[in-house]
Amino acid sequence: MRFCVLWLVSAALLFADGGMVLQHTETGPFAVTVFESPVPARVGMVDLSILLQTSGTLEPVLDARVDLELTHGDSRLRTRVTRQQAQNRMLYAASVQIGAAAVWHYNFRVTPASGGTPVTVEGDITVSPGEAGLDAYRIYLVLPFLCLAVFALHQRLKWRTARKAG
């Protein structure tokens, strides 16, 4: 039983960062890492964030202006990406409402605070259809009952062995 509880707690910790690396690239004076959450991205709210670092020393850049543009066909979404929206204050983040399952093209435009030349980071994000209700949590709903069944089986076998010995 302790194993089941330990397993559930460790599984929750593995997803603590809430994102997956989409892209890491060095462009101009920056090293840029792009993250997505949830994984996989689904129709609805999608969080896109970037870690912005200097290329040479990998020191975090905390004073740049970052803009995001998402495009798919005729659909175009634009937003400012800020550190205030991120849980981790070293990241710049934006939550975007995506209404269609498709491959979306993202374009981050990073402008240094010093007024230098803006840098563009581009890539694609695949947005899947939304999940249907409880189907998304099926494993989490079944797991406690599975643990109880294994525990009950163990106790029954233990009781049967004790009865035969006594």
N, C-alpha and C positions, 0 to 999 in steps of 0.2 A: 504494500500500500504506500509506504514511504517512497518507493521508486516512482510510482505514478504521480505523486504530488511533486516530487523533485523534477520529473520529466516535464510536467506542465509549466512549472516555474521557469525552468531553463528555456523552454520553447518561447515563452513570453519575452525573455531577455534577448533572445536571438533577433527578434524583430524590433528591438528598442529604438533603433535609428530611424525606422520607418521609411527607408528609401533604398534605391539601388542605383549604382553608377551607370549612367547612360553613355558618358563620353568623358575622356580626359585628354586634353590637348594643350600644347604650349603654342601660343600665338602672340606675337609682339612681346611686350614686357610681362605678359601674364601666363601663368599656368592655370587653366580653368577646368574644373571638374563639375559635370552636370549630373544631378540626381533626379529621380522620379519617385513619386509615392502616390497612391498605393502601387504595389507590384503584383500583378501586372496592372498597368493603367487601365481604368474602365471608364465608361461613359459616366459623367457626373463631375464632381470636384477632383481635380488632379493637382498635386503640388509639385511644381518644378523649382528646384533650387540649385544654386551654384556655389562652389567654393572658389574664391578668387585669391590667387597667390602670386607673388613676384616670381619670375622665372628662375632667377639665379639662386636666391636664398630660401624660397618657398615660404616667405613671411606672408601672413594673411593681409590682404588689401581690404581695408574697412571703410574707405571713403570714396569709392567709385560710384558712378551713376550707372545703373543697369536697367535696360528695357528689354521686354520680351515680346516677340510677335510669333503667333502660331497661325499657320495657314493650312488649309485643305480645300482644294477646289476654289470656290468663290467665298468660302468662310475665312474670316480673318479676325483674330483676337489679339488685342494689344493691351499690355499692362506694364506698370512699373514694378520692378523686382527690388524689394528692400530687405534690410536686415531686421527691421521691426516685425516683419511677418514670419520670420524664421524662429524655430525653437532654439536652435543653436545659433548664437549671435555671430559666429564666424561665417555663416552662410547668408546668402541673399536668397529670398524665397518669394514665390507668388503662387496663390491658389487660383486656378482657372476652371471655369465651368465649361466642360467639353460636351457637346450635345450629340456627336455622331461617332460611331465606331469606324475608325479608318486609320490610315497612316497620316499623321500630322507632321508638318515640317516646323521645327522651332528655330528661332533666330534670336540669340542673345546679343545685344549691342552694349558693350562695356565702354564707358567714357571715363578716363582717369580724372580724378579731382584736380590734378595739375593742369587740366585742359589739353592734354596731349591728344594724339590721334586715336579716335575710337577703334575698338577691336570688335570683330564679329565672330561669334561661335555658332555654327549651324549644325543641325542634325535632324533625325527623324525619331518620332515616338509613335509606337503602335498602341492605339486605344481600342480595347476590346469592348464588346457589348456588356452591359451591366448584368450582374448575376441575379438570379431569381430568388428572392427572399431567403428562406432557411437553407437552401441548397449550398449557399456560400459557407455556412457554419456547420454542415453535416458532421464532419469529423469531430468537432468540439462537442456536439450534442451526443454523439455515440460513445466517445471515449470514457466518460465517467461510468456508464453502464457496463462497458466492457471490463473496466477495472473491478467493478463490484462482482461481476460474474466470475472472473478469475479468482478473486478473494474467496467467494462462496465455494467454488470448486476446491480450492486449497483447504479450506476448513472442513469440508465434507470428507476429503481424503485423509486428512489428519485425524478426524473423529473415527473414521472406519478403521484405521490402523491401530488407534488406541483401544478400540473396542475388541479387536481380534487379539491383541496382546494381553488384555485384561480378562 
